[in-house]
Amino acid sequence: MFMPKYRKIQWNGYKINTYVDEQDRFRLMLSIMAPIVPYFWDTDINLDITVEPPDDIEQIAGRSLQYKWELRDLDSKVIRSGQDSYEFKSLAGGRKQRAIKIGFLKPQQCYQLYATFTDIYGTTSEPWQIASFTVKDRDELYMQLFVAIIAIIMALILGFVVKGCS
């Protein structure tokens, strides 16, 4: 697990999507193509969510979807947790920014984010995995890129030398 993975969930007629934080412009821009930018130890990690309610739900004022989230390591130990609600009327089905505020994490660790949802009727979902990611050390990644570039340059030089000798 290296790059972030954001999952889409369908539960009880709701369609719940998890996204990279809209204020993280660089990661957001690149996640449109594919989530190729990892999180680093000095990144304040926040996630956005959107929820589409079922068509047959009562159109009442103040309806919301409650959610609780847990960030777990690969041993299923809970690292962080929180709860909030998604208000449908105030957001008009839009994106709730910073719906999940994780914060800073230790590098070289893999994490899984689980969420449990409760609708206006009191029905509660099972814990769904909504995201997974690895927190990397920026210096280690730069070193890996440096070694890869040196290897490519050496391969090109060796290729020219071999081609010149024949």
N, C-alpha and C positions, 0 to 999 in steps of 0.2 A: 504494500500500500504506500504510494508516494504522492500522487496527485489527489486533490480533493474530489470527492464524489458526492453529489447532491441528489437525493432521491425524491421521486414523486409518489405520493401515497393516495390511494382511494380507499376511504373508510366511511361506511354508513351513508353513502351518497356524496360525501365531501371529497373534493379534490384538493390536496394539500401539496404545495411545492416549496422546496427549500432552495434558496439562492445565496450567492455571495453578497455581502453587504454592498448596497448601492453607492455608499460613500467611498468604497475602496475602488476607485475608478480604474486603475491599472488592471487589477485582477478581474474586475467586471468586464472590461473591454476584451480581455483575452478569453474569458470564460464563455463568450458568445460562440467562439469557434470550438473550443474544448477547454476543460479546466486544467491548464498546463502549468499554472504558477502555484508552487507549494506555499504553505504557510511557514513562516520563520519564527524563531523564538522571540523576536522583538516585534511581532505583529499583534496588534490588538484585534482579536478575532471576534467578529460579529456576523450574524447571519440574518437574512430577511426571509419572510414567508409570505405566501399568498394562499388564500383559501377560497374555493368556489363552493357555495352551499348547494345542497340538493335542490332541485326544482320544486319538490313537493313540500318543502319546509314552510311553516307558518311565517308570514311576513309581519312580524311584530317588532315594535320599537325596542331598541336596546339588545337585540339578539347578538349573541357572541358564542365563540368557541373557546373554551378554557383549554390550556395546555400546560403540561409540566415536562421539563426536559432534564436529561441527565447525560453528562459527558463521562464516558467510561474509557479506561485503558483496555488493552487486549486481554487482561486478566479479569475483565468485567468489574473492576473496582471503580466505584463512582468517584470521579475527580472533582466535578462541579455539578451544580444543579440549580434550577430556578423554575419559576412559573409565571404565567401571564395570561392574557386573554386577547383574542382577535375579535375586535368589534366590527361587525359587518356594515352597519349604517354609517359610521364615521369614516370608514375607509372605502365604501362603495365597491367592495370586492377588490380593492387595490393591494398594493404591496405594503406590508407592515415592516418599516425599516427598523433594523436592530431589534428584531423580535427575540433573538437569542443572543445574549451578551456573554461571551465566554471569557474574553480577556487574553492575557499572556500565558503561554504554556511552556513547559520544558522541551528542549530540542531532543531529537532522536527518539521520539515516542510516537506511537500510533494511537489514534483516538477514534472512538465511535460515539456518535450523538444519537440518543434515543429520545422519543417524545411520546407522551400519552395524552390523548385528547378526550375532552368531555363536552358533549353537546348540550343544548338548552333543555333537553329532556332528561338529563342525568346519565345518559348512556356513555360509558367509558371504554375507550379502545385498549387493546393490548399495547405494550411498548413497541413502537415502530422505530427501526433504524432510519433516520432521515439524512444522515451525513456521515462520512468517514474521511479522515485525512491524517497525514503525518506531518509533524512539525520538524523542520530541518534547520540545520545550522548554516547560515548564509556563507560563512567562510569556507566550510567544507564543500559546499556546492561550487563556489568560485574556484576552489582548487581542482575539483573534478573537471570543470570546464577548461581550465588552464592545461591540465594534463591531456585532455582530449584534443585541444588545438595543437599542442606540441606534437602529439602522435600523428595527426593529419599532416602537419608540415613535414615531419620526418618521412612519412610514407610518400609524399609528393617528391621530395628530394631524392629518396631512394629510387623511386620510379623513373625519374629523369636520368639518374646515373646508370641504371640498368639499361634503359632504352638507348642511351648514348654509347654504351659499350657494345651493343650488338649491331 
